[in-house]
Amino acid sequence: MTILSSFTPEDAELIISLPYRIGLHVSYSEDESGEQDDKLETQALEKTLLSVMQKKEENGLLAHEVVESLLASKDKWESWSQGVFNIEPLCEKAIVTLKTQVDSEEIKDYIRVCLSVASEVAHAYGEFGEGDDMDAGDGIIVKIIAEISRMIPGTKGQEAHHPMNVSATEDSAIARISDVMKKALDS
């Protein structure tokens, strides 16, 4: 039995789709550079998900299962892209739903993966329109995951997660997502 099988199909789909939707939300939060940044951000989203898959033991069973299901559901990505502009209620609902069946450590791993996706997407295209090196390897992903780990729980101020190539709009979107998820976990 899988962790996700303990949820209704609708709840499982929300939990599975949320990291993808969060990535799109961050990508769409600042859309001044046209299609070039969207393409790089979509590539970053998929690359981050693949990286998470390779690190099963670091991300917990739930996070691994979610990402595995998410990658297997590419045919649903277009439909999941609808409604990503108001992501905070979905974030809250996913965490509240997870709390009914999953322990807090697994939920923290899930949040960490969601925020890692958000951060990697934000890093995919520089704030001033300069593309980042998407083939830099796991080095940057490891740094981003370490940076995200400082964001939840117990973060002390915005300075804990303000990289230079992430715009203020993207940074704000990530902070709102983090805050909503943390509050839902702590309530």
ChimeraX attribute file (.defattr): number of C-alpha atoms within 10 A of each C-alpha:
attribute: neighborCount
match mode: 1-to-1
recipient: residues
	/A:1	5
	/A:2	9
	/A:3	15
	/A:4	20
	/A:5	10
	/A:6	13
	/A:7	16
	/A:8	10
	/A:9	11
	/A:10	9
	/A:11	17
	/A:12	20
	/A:13	19
	/A:14	18
	/A:15	26
	/A:16	23
	/A:17	23
	/A:18	22
	/A:19	26
	/A:20	24
	/A:21	25
	/A:22	30
	/A:23	29
	/A:24	25
	/A:25	24
	/A:26	27
	/A:27	27
	/A:28	19
	/A:29	20
	/A:30	18
	/A:31	13
	/A:32	12
	/A:33	14
	/A:34	10
	/A:35	10
	/A:36	13
	/A:37	24
	/A:38	20
	/A:39	14
	/A:40	20
	/A:41	27
	/A:42	17
	/A:43	16
	/A:44	24
	/A:45	26
	/A:46	18
	/A:47	19
	/A:48	23
	/A:49	24
	/A:50	14
	/A:51	16
	/A:52	22
	/A:53	19
	/A:54	12
	/A:55	11
	/A:56	16
	/A:57	11
	/A:58	12
	/A:59	19
	/A:60	17
	/A:61	15
	/A:62	22
	/A:63	28
	/A:64	22
	/A:65	19
	/A:66	24
	/A:67	26
	/A:68	17
	/A:69	16
	/A:70	22
	/A:71	19
	/A:72	10
	/A:73	13
	/A:74	11
	/A:75	10
	/A:76	13
	/A:77	14
	/A:78	8
	/A:79	9
	/A:80	17
	/A:81	16
	/A:82	11
	/A:83	11
	/A:84	20
	/A:85	14
	/A:86	11
	/A:87	19
	/A:88	19
	/A:89	11
	/A:90	21
	/A:91	26
	/A:92	19
	/A:93	17
	/A:94	23
	/A:95	24
	/A:96	18
	/A:97	17
	/A:98	23
	/A:99	16
	/A:100	10
	/A:101	13
	/A:102	15
	/A:103	10
	/A:104	14
	/A:105	11
	/A:106	17
	/A:107	23
	/A:108	21
	/A:109	20
	/A:110	26
	/A:111	25
	/A:112	23
	/A:113	25
	/A:114	26
	/A:115	27
	/A:116	28
	/A:117	32
	/A:118	32
	/A:119	29
	/A:120	26
	/A:121	29
	/A:122	32
	/A:123	26
	/A:124	25
	/A:125	26
	/A:126	16
	/A:127	20
	/A:128	11
	/A:129	13
	/A:130	13
	/A:131	16
	/A:132	13
	/A:133	12
	/A:134	16
	/A:135	10
	/A:136	9
	/A:137	11
	/A:138	11
	/A:139	9
	/A:140	15
	/A:141	19
	/A:142	13
	/A:143	11
	/A:144	20
	/A:145	19
	/A:146	13
	/A:147	18
	/A:148	24
	/A:149	21
	/A:150	15
	/A:151	22
	/A:152	18
	/A:153	17
	/A:154	9
	/A:155	13
	/A:156	11
	/A:157	9
	/A:158	11
	/A:159	9
	/A:160	13
	/A:161	20
	/A:162	15
	/A:163	15
	/A:164	10
	/A:165	19
	/A:166	21
	/A:167	19
	/A:168	15
	/A:169	16
	/A:170	23
	/A:171	21
	/A:172	16
	/A:173	23
	/A:174	24
	/A:175	18
	/A:176	14
	/A:177	24
	/A:178	23
	/A:179	18
	/A:180	19
	/A:181	26
	/A:182	21
	/A:183	13
	/A:184	17
	/A:185	19
	/A:186	11
	/A:187	7
